[in-house]
Amino acid sequence: MTMKKIRLTALMLVLMLLAIAVGCGGNGATPQETPTPTVAEQVTPTKTERPTSSPTPTPEPWIRTTDTPIPTPPEKTDVVFTIGEDADGKVITNKVSDINLWNYLEDWATRYPVDVSETYFSEKLPFAEYIHFMTGTGGGLNHDLFVSVSDLETLDDYKFDKLINACKKVVRQGLKPYIKTGAVPVKYSGKGEYGGFGVNTRPPENYDAYYDYIYNIAKALVEQFGLEEVKTWRWGCLTEFENADWFHLDRDPVKSRDAFCKMYDYTVAALQDAICEDIEVGAHAMAVSEGLWDEREFIYHCANGTNYKTGEIGTRITFISASFYDHAPGNYSKFTLAKTINHLRDAALSVGLTNLKYGVDEGRFLVGTDGKDLTARTVGYTFQAAYDAKTIKTMIEEDIAYFSAWCYTSEGIWEGLPNVTMHVANLFYKMVGSKLTSVDIAGKGTLGDEIDGFSAYNEDEEKLYFMAYNFNEYMIATNDEWITAKIPVSYFPEGVTVTNWTVDDNSNYFDDFQREREKFLNIQDYHFAWSKDSDYTASLNTIGDSAALKRFRAEYDYYYELARLKPVTVTLTPEDAVDGYYTIDAYLDHHAVVLLECEKVK
């Protein structure tokens, strides 16, 4: 019996490079001198530069950057993953189901593409299930749902069309709204007091009037969409409820805690009275860092406290979510994701709340390597891919329901250049519904590289999936690794077809954009309002100059080719197996993620 180790060689890429080299020689063009790399350029290995003889910011024609060839594999790989035959672990659920929006009126009104297809999400972002409306029902003059937001005497001049129209667009895409009630409209607080997020931070003065407001919002949505549809939606009360920049009463911890618990009770009662008793409802704590008061006291109130609205013991709660932010790549929170969620879970279990779901309503990174805020809290470099894959593995292990994201393309969530977060989410989504298998790991990566992965089998599809990643906590790391996956023949006794999906610099436009933007696009550091590491590249919060942003968008066709996933498929027969295993080698460049999608030979 012979063994065929399938290695992902670079033969085709080498031929492409030779062809380009010949073409450049014929045109008389010479490569640019390689300048001393800046900090941003050191984040990823340098690819082949665009040759040009013109010093102007936008030379014509541009010679497309080619993919970096895969190096020759070693005789022995660094890490070997042996996949078990015991496909009876927990079922993988969708951890990337939620998209959160700071200003839903912008993304689902102002920025909503007029010609967007009703199948846009099912085709581009099929993993999306919930669209999260932060400040969904008020707290600012643009979000309060009244005929006159400044008329403090008239409390029932409701005007819900903005929210209804946004929900229509969400439902048209086959998605579900997740509506955060709050912050409190200014007219219900008597006076507005605005915090760091530009919303009213005060509780209601008249809780009955606030109950009526939430009740009538819910009734209007039921009338528009039907009871059965609205019963499938998710509801929350406030964002980071113990964060004084969002909500407080005189910045007093006890007063603020009691005011929020009271507002939650009245909110839940209004939603139940308008929709049904068993609504999905909960609240979003900051949790990852210390707030004005201890968020666990809210959990205790829901379990054993006296309901401010009904006078009964307890208030309905089906989930509680957290924020989870690391400060920046290389600068991580001491309170890990697992610790953050278990901090909430332990409190709930201690008072008998055994069936809550736990999610993350916002997070990833606060700032980039330049110290500026990241527009969508994610970086564009391939580093983000490994970070996301590692996070997903943690979520599976810790039973965390979802981790909401702000952005998946250069245009936020709409048609644009896909970022690596989108690639990883789409690849992981293939695994949803599959059962985990055991995985034995032998060997380890280069010092500082965390090589890990997980595997699952889908009996209905008759497919085995294996996802692995090369995570290094430093974004400038350049270590690459070779791994081997050993697949039991028992899954595919008649042979297996393996598709290798790799997320690395060869499926990411961002490293090329950063390396060439100053010379070819005349987009300088001073053009960036927020962090230049941001993957929401086409936001004016990122490239804060409209002319520079126009130059970037003009090159979308070029960058889209660089951002595409480029799967490679191979087939193995039973004769290729050794000791009961098919053996597949795969290359993991720095911070790369690979998904091996295995199915029986057709």
N, C-alpha and C positions, 0 to 999 in steps of 0.2 A: 504494500500500500504506500502511496506517495502523499506528501503533504504540500499543499499549495498555500503559501502565505501570501495574502493579497496585500500589496503595498501600493499606496497612492502615489505613483511616480509623477514626475514633472515632465515627461517626454513631450506631451502636447504643448505645454507652456514654453519649453525650451525652443521648440520649432517656431512658436509665435514670436518669441524674442528675436530669433535669427531673421525671421521675415521682416520684422520691424527695423532691425539693424540694417538690413540690405536696403530697405526703402529710404531710411534716413541718409544712408551713404549716397544714394542716387540723387537725393535732393540737395546734397551739399550742406545739410544742417548739422550743427555740432552741439553736443550736450552743454548745458550751462555748467559753470564751475560750481562745485558743491560748497556752499557757505558753511561757516562754523554753525553747528546746530544750536538752536535756541532751546530753552527749557521745554516749550511746547513740542518742538520737533523730536526731542529725546523721548517722548512718551511712547512712540512706536518705532519699530525699525524702518529705515528709509527704503522706499521702493524706488524703482527706476524713475528718474525725473523725466518731465516732458522736454524733449529737445526743442530748442527754438533759436533762431538767429535774431529775434527781435527783442529790444529792451523795453517795449511798451507793455503796459499792464495787462493787455488782452491780445496776445499775439494770435495771428491767424495763418495757417490752421493750427489748432492744437493737436499735438501727437498724444494719443491716449496713454495714460499710465498703464503698464501691464502688471499682472499679478506676480507676486514674488514666488519663484519656483520653490517647490517643496524639496528640502535637502534629502540626500541619500540616507535611508534609514540605517540604524546600527544593526549589528548582528543580533543583539539582544535588546529588547525594549526596556524602558525604564520601569514601567508598571504593568502588571498583568491582572486583568479583571476576569475572574471565572464566574460565570452566571449560573445560578442554581436552577435545578429542575422543579423547584417547589413554588410554582406560580399560584400561591394561595395567601399572599399577604393582603394588606389593606388595599382597597380600591382607590386609585388616584383620582382625586377630585380637581376641579378647575381652580387653580390658585391665582390665575391671572384674569379673573372674570370682571373686574371693576376698573372703570376709568373715572377719575375725579376731576372736577372742573372748579376752578376758583370763581369764575364768572360764567355761569351757564348761559347768560343772555348774550355773551360775546360769541361763544363757540356754537351755540344753537340758534343764533339769530344773525348777528353782524357778520361773523366769519363763516356761517353755514353756506356751503356752495349751492348756488341756485340750480345747478344741473347735476347734483349728486344723485347717483343711482340708489334705488331702494335696496340694492344688494351690496352696497359698498362695504358695510361691516362684515357681512357673511363671506365676502370674497377676500377682503384685505385683512380684517381683524376678526376672524371667526370666533376667537376665544372670548370676545367681549360679551357680557351679559347685562351688566348694570352700568348706567351712566349716573354718576354721583353729582347731584346739584348741591354744592355748598352754599350756605346762605340762601336756601331755596325759597323762603317765604318772607324775607325781609331783613331789616337791620341797617339799611342804607337807602338813600333817596332813590337809587336806581332799582332797588329790589323790593321796596314796599309796594304792596299790591292794592292800591287805592286810586280813586279818581283824583284826589288831591292829597298828596303825602304831607303837605304843609298845613292842612286844615286839622288842627288838634282838637276841635270841638266835635266834629263828625267822625264817629268811630266805625261806622258800618258802610262807608261808601266804597265797597269792595270792587275791585277791577282785576280779575285774575287772568286776563287774556295772555299776558306775557308768559306766565307759567304754563298755561294750557297749550299755547302754540309750541313751546319748547318740548313739552311732553309728547305732542303729536309727532314731531320729527323723530324723537327717540323711538316711539312705538312703531313708526313707519319703517324703521331700520330693523325691526324684530328684537329690540332691546327693551329693558325694563328701567324705569326711573328709580333712582334711590334719592329721595327728597329729604334733605336736612331742613327741618323746621327751625326757624331762627336764622339770624339773630332777631331780636324783638323789634318790630317797627317803632319808629321814633314816637309816633302819636300815642302808642300804648305805654310809653315810659314816662310821659309827662314832659320830659326834656331829654334831649339826646346827649349822650356822652360817648365820644368816639375813641376807640382804642387804637392799637398799633396796626390793626388790619383794616381800618377805615370803616368799621361797622359799629352800630350802637351796642355798648357793652352793658346796658342797664336792663334789669328784669322788668316785667310789666308792673304798672301801678294797680291795674284792675285785671285780675286774673280771669274773671268771668268774661270780660270783653275779649281777652286773648283766646279763651276757649272758643268763643263764638267765631272768631277769625279763623282759627285752625279748622273748626268744624265745617264752616262754609267753604273753605278751600277744598277740603276732602269731598264734600257733597258735590261741588262743581266738577271735580275730576270724575266722580262716579257718574254724574249725568252725561259727561262728555265721552267717557271711555267704556262705561258699563261696569257693574259691580265685580263681575268675575275677573276682568282685566286688572282693575285697581287692587284687588285682593292679592295679586301676585307681586306687587311692588314692595319696596323696602322703605322704611321710614326711620329717620333719626331725629334727635333733638340736640341741636347745637353742634359746633365744632370745637374740640378740645375744651370741654365744659369747665375744667378746673384751671384753665389758662386765663389769667386776669386781662390779657389783651383781647380776649374774646367776650368774657362775661364776668361781672362781679357786682357786688353791692357794697359800695363804700370801701372797697378793697379789704373788707373784713372777711376772714376765712369762714367763720360760722354763719354769718349773714348770707354770704355768697353760696355756701353749700345748701342752706335751707331754701334760698330763693330758687336755685336750680332744681332741687328735688321737687319743689312745688310746681315749677313750670313744667317739668317732665310729667308729673301726675296729671296736670290739666291737659297737656298735649296728648298724652296717650288716651285719656278719656274722650277727648274730642274725636280722635281718629277712630276709636272703637265705636263710638256712637254713630259716626258717619259711614263707616265701612263695615267692620265686623269685629267680633271679639278677638279672633286669633290672627290679628295682623302681625307682620314681621316688623318689629320695632326695637330700637335700642339707642345707644348713645356712644359718642366718640370722646374718649379720654386722651389727654396728652400722654400720660403714663411713662414714656421713655425718660422724661425729666420731671423734676419736682414742680408741682403747680401751687396755686394759692392755698389749696386744701387737698386732703388725701382722697383721691378718686375712689378708693375702696369703700368709703362711707356712702357713696351713691349706690354701690352694689348691695350693701347691707340694708339700705333704705328700701330698695326694690324687693328684697326678700322678706324683711320683718318690720319695716317702718309703717307708720300709719299714713295711708294715702290722703294727701291734702284735698283731693277732690271728692273722693267717695267715702272717706272715713273708715274704710276697710283696711285690713292688713295686707301690705304688698302692692306692687304695681307690675303690670306685664312687662317683661323684657325677654327678648329672644336672642340677642347678641350684644356684645360689647366690643368696641374697636379701639385701637390705639394709633398713635403716630409713632413711626420709628425712623429716626434720622441718625446716621453717622455724620460727623461734622464735614469731612472731606475725604477723598481718597488718600489713604495712609494715616488718617486721623479718625479713629473709630470710637464709638460710644462704649464705655465700660458696661453699660446696661445693654446686653445683647438682645437680639430679637427674641430669642427663646425666653430670656429672663423677663423681658417686658410683658410678653403674653402670659407667662406663668404667674407673674405678679398679680394679674387680673384673675386668672383662672383659679388660683389658690384661694383668693378671697371669695369667689363665687361658690366654690365647692364647700368652703367652710360654713356657709349658711344654707346649703341644700340646693343651690342652683346648679343642677347637674347636666342640663341639656343646652347650655348656651353655646353659641358659635362665637369664634374669636377671629377678628380680622384686623387688617392694617388699612386705615383710611387715607393715609398719606405718608410719604417718606422717601428714603434712600439717602441722598447727600444734600447738605445745605449749601455748601460753597465749593467752587472749583479750586484748582491749583493756584489761581491768581488771587484768591481771597474774596472774589466777588460771588454774589448769589447765583446759583444755577437756576436758569429760567424754569425748567421742569424738574429740577432736583435729580437729574441724571446727566452723566457725561456722555459725549459722543464717541469716545475712544473704545476700543474693543474690550478694555478693562471692564466696562459695564456689563458685557455679556457674561463673563465668568462670575461677577458679583451676583447677577440675577440668577444664574443657574445654582450657585451655592445657596442663595436665599430660598429658592424653590425647594431644594433638598431639605433645608431646615424646616420649611413649612410642612412638608410631608411628614417628617419625623415628629413634629410638635403639634400636629393637628390644628394648624392655622388655616382658616377657610380661604382667605384671599389677601392679596397685597395690592392695593389700588395704585395705578400709575397715572401720571399727568400727561404723558406724551409718548407717541410711537412713530412719528415721522418728523421731518424737518418743518412741517407745517402744523405740528401739534398732534391732532388726530386725523386731519384730513389729508387728501391726496398730496403726497410729497415724496421725499426720499426716505425710504425705510431706515430706521436706526437699528442698532444691534439688539436693543430691548425688544423691538418688534420681532426680530428673527427668533430670538430665544423663546418668546411667548408663543409664537406660531409653532415652533418645533415641539415645545413642551405640550402644547394642546393636543398633539397627535397621541400623547400617552394617556390622556384623560379617559377614564373608564377601564383602564387596564389594571391588573393586580400586580403588586410588587413581587419580585422574586428576591431571593437572597443573592448577594454578590460578595465573593471573596476577593480581597485585594492583596496582592503580593508586590513588594517593592515600593519605592517612593521616588518622588521627583527631585529635581535640583533643589538645593537649600533655598527655602523661601517659597517654593511652589507647592501648593496644595492640589494634588491630583486626586480627584474623587468622582463618584458617579452613582447612578442608580439604574435599576432595570425593572421592566414590567412586561407582562404578557397579556394580550387581549385575546381571549378565547373565541369571541364572536368573529373578530377579524382574522384570527389565526396569524397574528403578528407579534413579534418580540421587539421591544424598544430598549435601547441602552443609551443613556445620556451621560457624558463625562465632561469634565472641565479642568482647566489649568488656571487656578486662581492664585495670584500673588497680591498681597495687600498693597503693594506699591505700584502705581500706575506706570512708572518708568521702567519696570522690570521687562526684560527681553528674553528670558529663558524659554526655550521650547522643549517639548517632551514628545517621546513616542510611547504609545500605549498598545497593549494587545487585549482584545476581547475574545474570550473563549466561550462559544455558544454550544450548548448541548445538542447533539444530533437528534435527541429524542423529540425536540420541538419540530424539526424539519427532516424526517427520515428519508425523504426523497430528494433532498437538496434545498438550498436556501439562496434567495436573492437578497443582497444587502445594499441598501442605499445609504451612502455616507453624506450627511448634511453637516457642513462645518461652518461655524461662525468665527471668523478671524479677520485680519486686515484685508484679506482678499474678497471679503463680502461686506466691506464697510467703506463708505465714501469719506468718512470724517477725517481720517488720518491724512488722506490725500488733500482734502480741502484745507486743513490746517497748515500743511507743509507748503502749499503753493499759493495760498490766498493773497499774501503780500505782494508777490512778484507778478502773478498772472491776473488777479482780480482787483488789485489795489484795495484790498480790505485789510486795514492795519489794526493794531491793537486798540487804538483810540476810537475805532468805529464801534466797539462793543460796549453797550451800556451795562449789561450783566456779564457773567463769566463767559469768556471765549471758549470754555470747555463744554458749554451747554449744547445738548443735542437737539433742542428746539431752535435750530439754527435760523429759521426764517421768521422768527418773532422779532418785532421791533424792540422788545426788551433785550434781545441778544445782540443782533446787529442793529444798533440804534441809529442807522443812517439809511434813509430810503433809497438813495442812489446806489449805495454799496449793496443793499439787499437785492435790488433789481439786477445788479451784475451777477450776484450769486444765483438767483433764480434762472437767469438766462442760460446757465450751464447745467440745468437739471438733466437733460438727456445724457450728457457725458457722465455726470456723477451717478445717475441711476444704474448705468452699466457696472460701475465699481461697487455698488451697494447690493447687487443681486446675489442671492445664494446660488451656488454652482454644484449641485449634487453629482456624485459619482456612484454608479451602480456596478456591482460585480455579482457573479453567480458561482456558487460552490456546489459540487456534487458530493454524495457520500464517500466517494473514493478520495476526496481531498481531506477528509477528516482524519484526525489522529487521536487515539485513545478516547473516542467518543465525543470529540469536540471539533467544530469548525473554528478556525483561527483567523481573526481579522486584525490587522495592524492599522492604526490610525495616527496621524500626526496632529499634535496639539501645539500650535505656535503660542506665543505668550498670550495669556488671558483668553485662549480660544475655548469654544464649546463645540462638542461634536454629538450628533444624534445618529446612531446606527438603527435604521429601520429595516427589520428582517422579516421576510415573508417566504412562504413556500414557493418553489419554482412552479411557474404556470406553463 
